[in-house]
Amino acid sequence: MSDRLRQLNALESEEAVREFLKCCGSKRWAERMAKERPFHDVDSLLTTSDHICSSLDASDWLEAFSHHPKIGERRAAQAVSSEARKWSEEEQAGAKNSSEETMRELIEANREYERRFGFIFIVCATGKSTEEMLNLLKARLKNDADKELSVAAEEQRRITRLRLKKLLES
């Protein structure tokens, strides 16, 4: 067991919730993760996270989504920790070297997506270029609302897994 996992297991419940909220903005998810401690290894942490994610409802997902900035932007709708903000910037690094035209198109597609679905476009952006994210966004605009919530929730689950690993590295 890593030292960081030991530290996470030893935190008071409220502190653990704050740490977990860096990884996923759903308070229900963070509270349940804190209650499930101690974790014996990274695999048990990730498996527990996946299990809890599978039990979340639409309001939990919408809460989690609100803690992300829109692709290509820096600020989330909800206040987030400096660590979560830094992780978002790292995850969206592919958007930094985009043309002005591509960024304008992405911003407009983001607006259309939010009007259509009522929440921001969520994608596990790590390793993706702006063009890839724009193409995914355009493709997902064709989904119905239920399908899109499911797709966005799966993307959030993937982001959460990556951030849990980063949390253990910090």
C-alpha angles and dihedrals in degrees: 000000000000121000090242092054089049089052092048091050091050098051121112110258096256092049091049091051089053091051093048092048087065086066101041128010095217107111091201091054092048093047092049091048090052091051093049093061141147099071115194096204144348092273093057090048092052094043091051091049091052091048092051091046090055090058098050121110131219094272091054091051093047089051090051092048091053089065092065128082117234112266106276094020131092106215128073122211089244126049112262135186120270088247093055090047090051091049091051090052091050092047091051095045089118089069094059098079098045128126119257090245093054091048091050090050091049092050091050092046089049089054092049091048093050091048091050100044105021095236137070124273108268120199133157091247099183109127095002125122122225089253091054092049091047091051091049091048092051092048093049092051085074092063123099116244097262094048092047094051088053093049092047091048090053090050089050090051090053092048090049092054091051092048093048088057090049090049089057090050095052 
